[in-house]
Amino acid sequence: MAIKFQYNKTSLQQLEKQLKVRVKALPTLKNKEAALRVEVKRAKTEADTLEKKLKQKLKAYNNAVELWDEFDNSLVSIENVDLSVKKIAGVKTPVLEGIDFLVKEFSVFNRPSWFLDGVAIVKELAQIAIESEVFNQKMQLLDHARRKTTQKVNLYEKVQIPGFQDAIRKIKRFMEDEENLSKAAQKIVKSRIQEMEESL
């Protein structure tokens, strides 16, 4: 990205101002990137842990597959998933506050005795699955923000800051050369005037 500038003091001041802003912002951006990287890793670890826990629970209950054929799946449903928002390094992420289950009434005497345990198991599995999904969404949001922050850090560090420094250097050299030429021209004019005065 070529930085547009003119060879004058106004342009030099504007470039110096923009360079100062970027140099000042760079450490903050790097800290944000590092914080986001840590949070992405933490969310991924938590999501993976919950995923493994869910698989283990499903595997444990797989032995009683014949019993689950008898279970009435319509007994338990999710009425509401309560989410709140928490900002992490400026990124809004979901936080699971709670899950409201709707359990239909059923006769404990007319149903098998393990139905109450079945309801508890279904609730537990749903809770783990929803928590896992929330952490996956959190991880995706944080990772997206981390990638954008990394791009901005790279833009500042590798493109804009060196570009502004180079432009400032070119303007200063140009202005020094112009000043030197002006002084040289003044000396030449002065010496010619002296020569003319001496020849009179």
Backbone as a printed PyTorch tensor [residue, N CA C, xyz], in Angstrom:
tensor([[[  0.8370,  -1.1790,   0.0000],
         [  0.0000,   0.0000,   0.0000],
         [  0.8810,   1.2400,   0.0000]],

        [[  0.8370,   1.9820,  -1.0770],
         [  1.6450,   3.1930,  -1.1860],
         [  0.9590,   4.3220,  -0.4200]],

        [[  1.7460,   5.0320,   0.3510],
         [  1.2070,   6.1420,   1.1250],
         [  1.3360,   7.4100,   0.2900]],

        [[  0.2100,   8.0990,   0.1330],
         [  0.1960,   9.3190,  -0.6720],
         [  0.6210,  10.4920,   0.1930]],

        [[  1.5370,  11.3050,  -0.3470],
         [  2.0010,  12.4740,   0.3910],
         [  2.5310,  13.5100,  -0.5820]],

        [[  2.7020,  14.7160,  -0.0620],
         [  3.2920,  15.8040,  -0.8400],
         [  4.5580,  16.2410,  -0.1310]],

        [[  5.4600,  16.8520,  -0.8970],
         [  6.7340,  17.2700,  -0.3290],
         [  6.6040,  18.6650,   0.2910]],

        [[  5.8710,  18.7120,   1.4480],
         [  5.7500,  19.9850,   2.1600],
         [  5.5900,  19.7280,   3.6600]],

        [[  5.6550,  20.8040,   4.4370],
         [  5.5990,  20.6750,   5.8990],
         [  4.2460,  20.1620,   6.3950]],

        [[  3.1650,  20.5670,   5.7440],
         [  1.8190,  20.1360,   6.1530],
         [  1.6910,  18.6230,   6.0220]],

        [[  2.1380,  18.1180,   4.8880],
         [  2.0840,  16.6710,   4.6490],
         [  2.9670,  15.9360,   5.6570]],

        [[  4.1270,  16.5000,   5.9400],
         [  5.0540,  15.9080,   6.9160],
         [  4.3930,  15.8280,   8.2910]],

        [[  3.7300,  16.9010,   8.7060],
         [  3.0670,  16.9190,  10.0160],
         [  1.9340,  15.8870,  10.0770]],

        [[  1.1570,  15.7780,   8.9960],
         [  0.0640,  14.7980,   8.9590],
         [  0.5980,  13.3730,   9.0480]],

        [[  1.6580,  13.0950,   8.3140],
         [  2.2520,  11.7490,   8.3420],
         [  2.8160,  11.4280,   9.7190]],

        [[  3.4800,  12.4120,  10.3440],
         [  4.0380,  12.1940,  11.6870],
         [  2.9270,  11.9150,  12.6920]],

        [[  1.8120,  12.6290,  12.5390],
         [  0.6580,  12.4380,  13.4210],
         [  0.0960,  11.0190,  13.2580]],

        [[ -0.0940,  10.5950,  12.0080],
         [ -0.6370,   9.2540,  11.7360],
         [  0.3290,   8.1560,  12.2010]],

        [[  1.6120,   8.3800,  12.0150],
         [  2.6160,   7.4190,  12.4780],
         [  2.5620,   7.2820,  13.9970]],

        [[  2.4500,   8.4140,  14.6860],
         [  2.3910,   8.4180,  16.1490],
         [  1.1820,   7.6270,  16.6530]],

        [[  0.0290,   7.8180,  15.9990],
         [ -1.2020,   7.1030,  16.3760],
         [ -0.9860,   5.6020,  16.2470]],

        [[ -0.4020,   5.1660,  15.1340],
         [ -0.2130,   3.7360,  14.8850],
         [  0.8210,   3.1160,  15.8210]],

        [[  1.9000,   3.8450,  16.0610],
         [  2.9420,   3.3430,  16.9730],
         [  2.3760,   3.2070,  18.3850]],

        [[  1.5170,   4.1700,  18.7650],
         [  0.9070,   4.1340,  20.0920],
         [ -0.1180,   2.9980,  20.2080]],

        [[ -0.8470,   2.7280,  19.1260],
         [ -1.9000,   1.7010,  19.1420],
         [ -1.3500,   0.2770,  19.0350]],

        [[ -0.1840,   0.1180,  18.4470],
         [  0.3640,  -1.2220,  18.1860],
         [  0.5040,  -2.1000,  19.4320]],

        [[  1.0770,  -1.6190,  20.5470],
         [  1.1740,  -2.4810,  21.7370],
         [ -0.1930,  -2.9290,  22.2630]],

        [[ -1.1760,  -2.0230,  22.2050],
         [ -2.5300,  -2.3660,  22.6550],
         [ -3.1120,  -3.4690,  21.7830]],

        [[ -2.9270,  -3.3270,  20.4750],
         [ -3.4230,  -4.3580,  19.5420],
         [ -2.7370,  -5.7040,  19.7790]],

        [[ -1.4440,  -5.6510,  20.0430],
         [ -0.7020,  -6.9050,  20.3020],
         [ -1.2010,  -7.5700,  21.5880]],

        [[ -1.4740,  -6.7610,  22.6080],
         [ -2.0130,  -7.3020,  23.8650],
         [ -3.3950,  -7.9070,  23.6470]],

        [[ -4.2110,  -7.2180,  22.8460],
         [ -5.5550,  -7.7230,  22.5490],
         [ -5.4560,  -9.0510,  21.8040]],

        [[ -4.5400,  -9.1140,  20.8490],
         [ -4.3530, -10.3600,  20.0790],
         [ -3.9370, -11.5050,  20.9950]],

        [[ -3.0050, -11.2290,  21.9090],
         [ -2.5330, -12.2610,  22.8430],
         [ -3.6690, -12.7220,  23.7670]],

        [[ -4.4520, -11.7570,  24.2620],
         [ -5.5790, -12.0900,  25.1510],
         [ -6.6140, -12.9340,  24.4030]],

        [[ -6.8990, -12.5500,  23.1690],
         [ -7.8730, -13.3070,  22.3710],
         [ -7.3650, -14.7210,  22.0840]],

        [[ -6.0820, -14.8350,  21.8080],
         [ -5.4870, -16.1620,  21.5440],
         [ -5.6750, -17.0820,  22.7540]],

        [[ -5.4350, -16.5420,  23.9480],
         [ -5.5970, -17.3160,  25.1910],
         [ -7.0560, -17.7110,  25.3800]],

        [[ -7.9710, -16.7540,  25.1510],
         [ -9.3970, -17.0310,  25.3340],
         [ -9.9320, -18.0330,  24.3110]],

        [[ -9.4300, -17.9700,  23.0780],
         [ -9.8350, -18.9500,  22.0470],
         [ -9.4200, -20.3380,  22.4910]],

        [[ -8.1830, -20.4460,  22.9860],
         [ -7.6690, -21.7460,  23.4290],
         [ -8.5010, -22.2720,  24.6060]],

        [[ -8.8290, -21.3720,  25.5370],
         [ -9.6120, -21.7700,  26.7130],
         [-11.0130, -22.2510,  26.2960]],

        [[-11.6510, -21.5090,  25.3930],
         [-12.9950, -21.8850,  24.9260],
         [-12.9580, -23.2120,  24.1620]],

        [[-11.9030, -23.4030,  23.3570],
         [-11.7640, -24.6570,  22.5850],
         [-11.5670, -25.8370,  23.5340]],

        [[-10.7250, -25.6530,  24.5350],
         [-10.4830, -26.7040,  25.5200],
         [-11.7750, -27.0760,  26.2340]],

        [[-12.5330, -26.0570,  26.6370],
         [-13.7920, -26.2960,  27.3530],
         [-14.8060, -27.0040,  26.4440]],

        [[-14.8910, -26.5600,  25.1750],
         [-15.8230, -27.1930,  24.2230],
         [-15.4340, -28.6500,  23.9750]],

        [[-14.1360, -28.9040,  23.8260],
         [-13.6530, -30.2800,  23.6170],
         [-13.9410, -31.1600,  24.8300]],

        [[-13.7220, -30.6050,  26.0260],
         [-13.9830, -31.3410,  27.2620],
         [-15.4560, -31.7290,  27.3530]],

        [[-16.3330, -30.7730,  27.0460],
         [-17.7660, -31.0430,  27.0960],
         [-18.1840, -32.0630,  26.0330]],

        [[-17.5590, -31.9660,  24.8680],
         [-17.8450, -32.9230,  23.7800],
         [-17.4700, -34.3410,  24.2050]],

        [[-16.2900, -34.4900,  24.8200],
         [-15.8470, -35.8080,  25.3030],
         [-16.7740, -36.3200,  26.3990]],

        [[-17.1540, -35.4060,  27.3040],
         [-18.0450, -35.7800,  28.4080],
         [-19.3770, -36.2890,  27.8550]],

        [[-19.9040, -35.5990,  26.8350],
         [-21.1660, -35.9990,  26.2130],
         [-21.0420, -37.3800,  25.5740]],

        [[-19.9350, -37.5940,  24.8570],
         [-19.7200, -38.9080,  24.2110],
         [-19.6120, -40.0210,  25.2420]],

        [[-18.9040, -39.7490,  26.3420],
         [-18.7660, -40.7500,  27.4060],
         [-20.1230, -41.0820,  28.0270]],

        [[-20.9110, -40.0370,  28.2790],
         [-22.2430, -40.2590,  28.8690],
         [-23.1240, -41.0640,  27.9120]],

        [[-23.0930, -40.6940,  26.6320],
         [-23.9080, -41.4190,  25.6410],
         [-23.4640, -42.8810,  25.5420]],

        [[-22.1490, -43.0820,  25.6000],
         [-21.6080, -44.4490,  25.5370],
         [-22.0570, -45.2530,  26.7630]],

        [[-22.0500, -44.6070,  27.9260],
         [-22.4560, -45.2760,  29.1690],
         [-23.9300, -45.6750,  29.1180]],

        [[-24.7510, -44.8090,  28.5350],
         [-26.1870, -45.0990,  28.4640],
         [-26.5470, -45.9780,  27.2710]],

        [[-25.5970, -46.2240,  26.4090],
         [-25.8120, -47.0560,  25.2170],
         [-26.1430, -48.5050,  25.5950]],

        [[-25.6570, -48.9340,  26.7540],
         [-25.8970, -50.3110,  27.2040],
         [-27.3840, -50.5720,  27.4210]],

        [[-28.1010, -49.5290,  27.7940],
         [-29.5210, -49.6840,  28.0850],
         [-30.3760, -49.2360,  26.8940]],

        [[-29.8800, -49.5160,  25.6830],
         [-30.5510, -49.0550,  24.4690],
         [-31.9800, -49.5950,  24.3340]],

        [[-32.2040, -50.8090,  24.8100],
         [-33.5530, -51.4010,  24.7290],
         [-34.5390, -50.6220,  25.6010]],

        [[-34.0400, -50.1630,  26.7540],
         [-34.8990, -49.4000,  27.6490],
         [-35.2690, -48.0470,  27.0320]],

        [[-34.3260, -47.4390,  26.3290],
         [-34.5620, -46.1250,  25.7380],
         [-35.6230, -46.1870,  24.6450]],

        [[-35.8090, -47.3740,  24.0460],
         [-36.8780, -47.5320,  23.0520],
         [-38.2440, -47.3320,  23.7010]],

        [[-38.3600, -47.6730,  24.9770],
         [-39.6190, -47.5100,  25.7090],
         [-39.8490, -46.0700,  26.1610]],

        [[-38.7720, -45.3180,  26.2860],
         [-38.8630, -43.9540,  26.8460],
         [-39.6230, -43.0330,  25.9000]],

        [[-40.4830, -42.2270,  26.4640],
         [-41.2780, -41.2600,  25.7000],
         [-40.4750, -39.9650,  25.5740]],

        [[-39.9280, -39.7300,  24.3780],
         [-39.0740, -38.5580,  24.1520],
         [-39.8110, -37.2270,  24.2740]],

        [[-41.1360, -37.2710,  24.1610],
         [-41.8970, -36.0230,  24.2330],
         [-42.0830, -35.5440,  25.6770]],

        [[-41.6440, -36.3380,  26.6400],
         [-41.7910, -35.9480,  28.0510],
         [-40.9420, -34.7300,  28.4070]],

        [[-39.7550, -34.6350,  27.8210],
         [-38.8290, -33.5510,  28.1750],
         [-38.5820, -32.6930,  26.9440]],

        [[-38.7620, -31.3970,  27.1130],
         [-38.4230, -30.4720,  26.0300],
         [-37.7730, -29.2290,  26.6400]],

        [[-37.0740, -28.5010,  25.7960],
         [-36.4010, -27.2910,  26.2610],
         [-37.3500, -26.1230,  26.0300]],

        [[-37.6730, -25.4410,  27.1110],
         [-38.5930, -24.3170,  27.0150],
         [-37.8340, -23.0260,  26.7140]],

        [[-36.6640, -22.8590,  27.3560],
         [-35.9160, -21.6150,  27.1770],
         [-34.4380, -21.8420,  27.5000]],

        [[-33.5790, -21.2410,  26.6860],
         [-32.1420, -21.2340,  26.9690],
         [-31.7900, -19.7890,  27.2990]],

        [[-31.3590, -19.5690,  28.5350],
         [-31.0750, -18.2170,  29.0130],
         [-29.5960, -17.8990,  28.7940]],

        [[-29.3470, -16.9540,  27.8860],
         [-27.9720, -16.5470,  27.5760],
         [-27.7640, -15.1000,  27.9740]],

        [[-26.5570, -14.7950,  28.3980],
         [-26.1900, -13.4000,  28.6280],
         [-24.9650, -13.1150,  27.7620]],

        [[-24.5490, -11.8720,  27.7550],
         [-23.4050, -11.4820,  26.9290],
         [-22.2860, -10.9950,  27.8380]],

        [[-21.0810, -11.4890,  27.5540],
         [-19.9040, -11.0460,  28.3070],
         [-18.8660, -10.5760,  27.3040]],

        [[-18.2920,  -9.4000,  27.5760],
         [-17.2570,  -8.8850,  26.6820],
         [-15.8980,  -9.4160,  27.1090]],

        [[-15.1940,  -9.9900,  26.1400],
         [-13.8280, -10.4540,  26.3810],
         [-12.9520,  -9.7420,  25.3600]],

        [[-12.0540,  -8.9050,  25.8350],
         [-11.1630,  -8.1140,  24.9690],
         [-11.9610,  -7.3670,  23.8960]],

        [[-13.1090,  -6.8190,  24.3080],
         [-13.9280,  -6.0340,  23.3930],
         [-14.8440,  -6.8390,  22.4860]],

        [[-14.8810,  -8.1590,  22.6730],
         [-15.7130,  -9.0260,  21.8240],
         [-16.8850,  -9.5510,  22.6460]],

        [[-18.0910,  -9.3670,  22.1410],
         [-19.2840,  -9.8620,  22.8380],
         [-19.3870, -11.3680,  22.6310]],

        [[-19.4040, -12.1040,  23.7550],
         [-19.4930, -13.5660,  23.6810],
         [-20.6800, -14.0590,  24.5170]],

        [[-21.2600, -15.1870,  24.1070],
         [-22.4070, -15.7100,  24.8570],
         [-21.9690, -16.4360,  26.1320]],

        [[-22.7920, -16.3250,  27.1540],
         [-22.5750, -17.0540,  28.4080],
         [-23.8920, -17.7360,  28.7620]],

        [[-23.8280, -19.0400,  29.0050],
         [-25.0320, -19.7940,  29.3540],
         [-25.3750, -19.5340,  30.8140]],

        [[-26.5560, -18.9460,  31.0320],
         [-27.0120, -18.6530,  32.3870],
         [-27.8660, -19.7930,  32.9400]],

        [[-28.6080, -20.4350,  32.0560],
         [-29.4560, -21.5300,  32.5120],
         [-30.3450, -22.0500,  31.3920]],

        [[-30.9010, -23.2160,  31.6400],
         [-31.8030, -23.8400,  30.6780],
         [-33.0860, -24.2030,  31.4160]],

        [[-34.1930, -23.7880,  30.8380],
         [-35.4950, -24.1430,  31.4260],
         [-36.0660, -25.3220,  30.6520]],

        [[-36.2720, -26.4300,  31.3610],
         [-36.8440, -27.6230,  30.7500],
         [-38.3320, -27.6880,  31.0580]],

        [[-39.0840, -28.1980,  30.1210],
         [-40.5050, -28.4280,  30.3280],
         [-40.6930, -29.9390,  30.3910]],

        [[-41.1140, -30.4310,  31.5550],
         [-41.3220, -31.8730,  31.7300],
         [-42.8280, -32.1090,  31.8330]],

        [[-43.3420, -32.8650,  30.8750],
         [-44.7780, -33.1750,  30.8970],
         [-45.0860, -34.0820,  32.0800]],

        [[-46.2660, -33.9070,  32.5960],
         [-46.6730, -34.7650,  33.7130],
         [-46.9170, -36.1750,  33.1890]],

        [[-46.4900, -37.1320,  33.9910],
         [-46.7590, -38.5360,  33.6490],
         [-46.9630, -39.3150,  34.9420]],

        [[-47.6580, -40.3950,  34.8270],
         [-47.9540, -41.2160,  35.9990],
         [-46.7610, -42.1090,  36.3140]],

        [[-46.2440, -41.9410,  37.4950],
         [-45.1010, -42.7540,  37.9250],
         [-45.5220, -44.2190,  38.0800]],

        [[-46.7800, -44.4480,  38.3730],
         [-47.2680, -45.8170,  38.5860],
         [-47.5100, -46.5490,  37.2650]],

        [[-47.9220, -45.8050,  36.2180],
         [-48.2160, -46.4320,  34.9240],
         [-46.9820, -46.5760,  34.0390]],

        [[-45.9180, -45.8700,  34.3910],
         [-44.6740, -45.9150,  33.6020],
         [-43.6340, -46.7450,  34.3550]],

        [[-42.6090, -47.2040,  33.6340],
         [-41.5320, -47.9440,  34.3160],
         [-40.8690, -47.0640,  35.3840]],

        [[-40.3230, -47.6710,  36.3950],
         [-39.7520, -46.9420,  37.5330],
         [-38.5230, -46.1030,  37.1380]],

        [[-37.8540, -46.4750,  36.0820],
         [-36.6300, -45.7510,  35.6920],
         [-36.9350, -44.4900,  34.8760]],

        [[-38.2130, -44.1930,  34.6010],
         [-38.5620, -43.0070,  33.8090],
         [-38.0900, -41.7050,  34.4610]],

        [[-38.1660, -41.6400,  35.8090],
         [-37.6790, -40.4370,  36.5000],
         [-36.1830, -40.2500,  36.2660]],

        [[-35.4440, -41.3580,  36.3400],
         [-34.0050, -41.3010,  36.0460],
         [-33.7860, -40.9190,  34.5870]],

        [[-34.6420, -41.4410,  33.7100],
         [-34.5440, -41.1310,  32.2750],
         [-34.7100, -39.6460,  32.0150]],

        [[-35.6620, -39.0220,  32.6990],
         [-35.8780, -37.5760,  32.5590],
         [-34.6200, -36.8250,  32.9980]],

        [[-34.0470, -37.2290,  34.1310],
         [-32.8280, -36.5860,  34.6440],
         [-31.6620, -36.7610,  33.6630]],

        [[-31.5530, -37.9520,  33.0710],
         [-30.4780, -38.2280,  32.1090],
         [-30.6350, -37.3570,  30.8610]],

        [[-31.8550, -37.2690,  30.3450],
         [-32.1070, -36.4510,  29.1500],
         [-31.7660, -34.9810,  29.4360]],

        [[-32.1500, -34.4950,  30.6120],
         [-31.8230, -33.1190,  30.9980],
         [-30.3040, -32.9080,  31.0440]],

        [[-29.6210, -33.8680,  31.6670],
         [-28.1620, -33.7660,  31.8050],
         [-27.4870, -33.7530,  30.4360]],

        [[-27.9030, -34.6530,  29.5410],
         [-27.3100, -34.7220,  28.2030],
         [-27.5810, -33.4380,  27.4150]],

        [[-28.7970, -32.9190,  27.5200],
         [-29.1410, -31.6660,  26.8290],
         [-28.3130, -30.5040,  27.3670]],

        [[-28.1530, -30.4710,  28.6840],
         [-27.3550, -29.4140,  29.3310],
         [-25.9210, -29.4270,  28.7850]],

        [[-25.3070, -30.6120,  28.7440],
         [-23.9280, -30.7310,  28.2660],
         [-23.8340, -30.3270,  26.7950]],

        [[-24.7820, -30.7940,  25.9740],
         [-24.7660, -30.4860,  24.5350],
         [-24.9150, -28.9820,  24.2860]],

        [[-25.7960, -28.3280,  25.0360],
         [-26.0120, -26.8850,  24.8600],
         [-24.7890, -26.1030,  25.3390]],

        [[-24.2350, -26.5010,  26.4830],
         [-23.0160, -25.8430,  26.9810],
         [-21.8980, -25.9450,  25.9570]],

        [[-21.7400, -27.1360,  25.3740],
         [-20.7130, -27.3620,  24.3540],
         [-20.9270, -26.4420,  23.1630]],

        [[-22.1670, -26.3020,  22.7270],
         [-22.4920, -25.4370,  21.5800],
         [-22.1970, -23.9720,  21.8940]],

        [[-22.5110, -23.5450,  23.1230],
         [-22.2340, -22.1620,  23.5280],
         [-20.7300, -21.8940,  23.4960]],

        [[-19.9380, -22.8360,  24.0030],
         [-18.4830, -22.6560,  23.9880],
         [-17.9400, -22.6800,  22.5650]],

        [[-18.5410, -23.4950,  21.6830],
         [-18.1250, -23.4990,  20.2760],
         [-18.4010, -22.1470,  19.6220]],

        [[-19.5720, -21.5820,  19.8870],
         [-19.9020, -20.2550,  19.3360],
         [-18.9610, -19.1890,  19.8930]],

        [[-18.6910, -19.2800,  21.1830],
         [-17.7750, -18.3370,  21.8270],
         [-16.4010, -18.4220,  21.1700]],

        [[-15.9340, -19.6570,  20.9520],
         [-14.6280, -19.8740,  20.3280],
         [-14.6010, -19.2680,  18.9240]],

        [[-15.6680, -19.4780,  18.1330],
         [-15.7130, -18.9480,  16.7690],
         [-15.6990, -17.4190,  16.7610]],

        [[-16.4730, -16.8050,  17.6410],
         [-16.4970, -15.3410,  17.7170],
         [-15.1290, -14.7770,  18.1100]],

        [[-14.5160, -15.3920,  19.1190],
         [-13.2020, -14.9260,  19.5830],
         [-12.1270, -15.1560,  18.5180]],

        [[-12.2020, -16.2950,  17.8310],
         [-11.2110, -16.6030,  16.8010],
         [-11.3330, -15.6310,  15.6260]],

        [[-12.5600, -15.2940,  15.2560],
         [-12.7780, -14.3240,  14.1740],
         [-12.1730, -12.9690,  14.5600]],

        [[-12.4300, -12.5370,  15.7900],
         [-11.8820, -11.2620,  16.2790],
         [-10.3590, -11.3250,  16.3530]],

        [[ -9.8210, -12.4850,  16.7600],
         [ -8.3600, -12.6370,  16.8380],
         [ -7.7330, -12.5090,  15.4560]],

        [[ -8.3630, -13.1510,  14.4460],
         [ -7.8260, -13.0770,  13.0840],
         [ -7.8300, -11.6380,  12.5680]],

        [[ -8.9270, -10.9130,  12.8360],
         [ -9.0040,  -9.5190,  12.3840],
         [ -7.9480,  -8.6650,  13.0980]],

        [[ -7.7540,  -8.9260,  14.3880],
         [ -6.7490,  -8.1790,  15.1510],
         [ -5.3490,  -8.4900,  14.6390]],

        [[ -5.0850,  -9.7580,  14.3290],
         [ -3.7870, -10.1580,  13.7820],
         [ -3.5370,  -9.4490,  12.4480]],

        [[ -4.5760,  -9.3710,  11.6180],
         [ -4.4380,  -8.6700,  10.3360],
         [ -4.0940,  -7.1990,  10.5590]],

        [[ -4.7510,  -6.5880,  11.5390],
         [ -4.5020,  -5.1710,  11.8220],
         [ -3.0820,  -4.9710,  12.3630]],

        [[ -2.6430,  -5.8770,  13.2460],
         [ -1.2730,  -5.8030,  13.7800],
         [ -0.2790,  -5.8930,  12.6300]],

        [[ -0.4910,  -6.8720,  11.7410],
         [  0.4080,  -7.0420,  10.5970],
         [  0.3800,  -5.8210,   9.6740]],

        [[ -0.8120,  -5.2660,   9.4520],
         [ -0.9400,  -4.0730,   8.6080],
         [ -0.1380,  -2.9230,   9.2050]],

        [[ -0.3040,  -2.6890,  10.4970],
         [  0.4320,  -1.6030,  11.1490],
         [  1.9260,  -1.8720,  11.1460]],

        [[  2.2830,  -3.0820,  11.5890],
         [  3.6870,  -3.4240,  11.8140],
         [  4.4910,  -3.5510,  10.5260]],

        [[  3.9010,  -4.1860,   9.5190],
         [  4.6700,  -4.5210,   8.3090],
         [  4.4130,  -3.5970,   7.1320]],

        [[  3.3040,  -2.8410,   7.1670],
         [  2.9800,  -2.0060,   6.0120],
         [  2.9430,  -0.5230,   6.3740]],

        [[  2.0270,  -0.1530,   7.2590],
         [  1.7890,   1.2710,   7.4800],
         [  2.9210,   1.9860,   8.2200]],

        [[  3.3740,   1.4290,   9.3330],
         [  4.4350,   2.1090,  10.0980],
         [  5.7000,   2.2710,   9.2540]],

        [[  6.2020,   1.1790,   8.5990],
         [  7.3740,   1.3790,   7.7280],
         [  7.0760,   2.3380,   6.5680]],

        [[  5.8670,   2.3030,   6.0390],
         [  5.4870,   3.1900,   4.9300],
         [  5.5050,   4.6570,   5.3500]],

        [[  4.9380,   4.9400,   6.5240],
         [  4.9470,   6.3210,   7.0280],
         [  6.3800,   6.7740,   7.3240]],

        [[  7.1790,   5.8860,   7.9270],
         [  8.5700,   6.2430,   8.2350],
         [  9.3410,   6.5670,   6.9550]],

        [[  9.1200,   5.7550,   5.9260],
         [  9.7890,   5.9640,   4.6430],
         [  9.3470,   7.2910,   4.0060]],

        [[  8.0450,   7.5630,   4.0290],
         [  7.5150,   8.8060,   3.4550],
         [  8.0670,  10.0240,   4.2050]],

        [[  8.1130,   9.9370,   5.5320],
         [  8.6430,  11.0360,   6.3470],
         [ 10.1140,  11.2800,   6.0110]],

        [[ 10.8650,  10.1880,   5.8820],
         [ 12.2910,  10.2840,   5.5280],
         [ 12.4650,  10.9760,   4.1600]],

        [[ 11.6330,  10.5880,   3.1890],
         [ 11.7240,  11.1790,   1.8360],
         [ 11.4100,  12.6720,   1.8690]],

        [[ 10.3630,  13.0470,   2.6270],
         [  9.9900,  14.4650,   2.7080],
         [ 11.1090,  15.2620,   3.3700]],

        [[ 11.6680,  14.7340,   4.4650],
         [ 12.7490,  15.4450,   5.1700],
         [ 13.9720,  15.6200,   4.2690]],

        [[ 14.3330,  14.5640,   3.5370],
         [ 15.4690,  14.6590,   2.6060],
         [ 15.2070,  15.7120,   1.5390]],

        [[ 13.9920,  15.6870,   0.9850],
         [ 13.6190,  16.6370,  -0.0590],
         [ 13.7370,  18.0630,   0.4720]],

        [[ 13.1920,  18.2700,   1.6870],
         [ 13.2210,  19.6120,   2.2780],
         [ 14.6540,  20.0580,   2.5920]],

        [[ 15.5040,  19.0970,   3.0500],
         [ 16.9190,  19.4250,   3.3060],
         [ 17.6180,  19.7820,   2.0060]],

        [[ 17.3540,  18.9740,   0.9600],
         [ 17.9720,  19.2540,  -0.3470],
         [ 17.5420,  20.6210,  -0.8690]],

        [[ 16.2480,  20.9170,  -0.7030],
         [ 15.7100,  22.2070,  -1.1590],
         [ 16.3820,  23.3590,  -0.4060]],

        [[ 16.5530,  23.1650,   0.9050],
         [ 17.1910,  24.1900,   1.7330],
         [ 18.6540,  24.3770,   1.3240]],

        [[ 19.3410,  23.2480,   1.0900],
         [ 20.7530,  23.3200,   0.6750],
         [ 20.8850,  24.0140,  -0.6770]],

        [[ 19.9730,  23.6800,  -1.6070],
         [ 20.0020,  24.3320,  -2.9220],
         [ 19.7440,  25.8280,  -2.7910]],

        [[ 18.8270,  26.1770,  -1.9170],
         [ 18.5010,  27.5870,  -1.6960],
         [ 19.7070,  28.3280,  -1.1370]],

        [[ 20.3940,  27.7070,  -0.1650],
         [ 21.5900,  28.3300,   0.4250],
         [ 22.6880,  28.4640,  -0.6150]],

        [[ 22.8520,  27.4040,  -1.4250],
         [ 23.8770,  27.4320,  -2.4780],
         [ 23.5560,  28.5270,  -3.4850]],

        [[ 22.2890,  28.6410,  -3.8610],
         [ 21.8790,  29.6790,  -4.8180],
         [ 22.1290,  31.0650,  -4.2280]],

        [[ 21.8540,  31.2390,  -2.9210],
         [ 22.0830,  32.5250,  -2.2670],
         [ 23.5710,  32.8820,  -2.2700]],

        [[ 24.4160,  31.8620,  -2.0250],
         [ 25.8670,  32.0970,  -2.0300],
         [ 26.3370,  32.5200,  -3.4090]],

        [[ 25.8160,  31.8290,  -4.4380],
         [ 26.2060,  32.1450,  -5.8250],
         [ 25.7920,  33.5790,  -6.1630]],

        [[ 24.5590,  33.9230,  -5.8260],
         [ 24.0610,  35.2800,  -6.0890],
         [ 24.9040,  36.2980,  -5.3410]],

        [[ 25.2120,  36.0180,  -4.0850],
         [ 26.0010,  36.9250,  -3.2560],
         [ 27.4000,  37.1270,  -3.8400]],

        [[ 28.0210,  36.0000,  -4.2530],
         [ 29.3820,  36.0930,  -4.8210],
         [ 29.3640,  36.8550,  -6.1430]],

        [[ 28.3290,  36.6920,  -6.9600],
         [ 28.2250,  37.4200,  -8.2430],
         [ 28.0410,  38.9140,  -7.9840]],

        [[ 27.2210,  39.2190,  -6.9780],
         [ 27.0060,  40.6280,  -6.6380],
         [ 28.3270,  41.2520,  -6.1930]],

        [[ 29.0930,  40.5080,  -5.3740],
         [ 30.3820,  41.0060,  -4.9130],
         [ 31.3340,  41.2180,  -6.1030]],

        [[ 31.3460,  40.2580,  -7.0260],
         [ 32.2000,  40.3520,  -8.2180],
         [ 31.8250,  41.5930,  -9.0430]],

        [[ 30.5160,  41.8190,  -9.2160],
         [ 30.0500,  42.9660,  -9.9790],
         [ 30.4400,  44.2560,  -9.3000]],

        [[ 30.3290,  44.3110,  -7.9570],
         [ 30.6940,  45.5130,  -7.2230],
         [ 32.1870,  45.7860,  -7.3240]],

        [[ 32.9830,  44.7030,  -7.2630],
         [ 34.4300,  44.8370,  -7.3450],
         [ 34.8800,  45.3110,  -8.7300]],

        [[ 34.1590,  44.8410,  -9.7650],
         [ 34.5370,  45.2000, -11.1350],
         [ 34.1540,  46.6430, -11.4630]],

        [[ 33.3000,  47.2580, -10.6990],
         [ 32.9160,  48.6570, -10.9610],
         [ 33.9010,  49.5980, -10.4620]]])
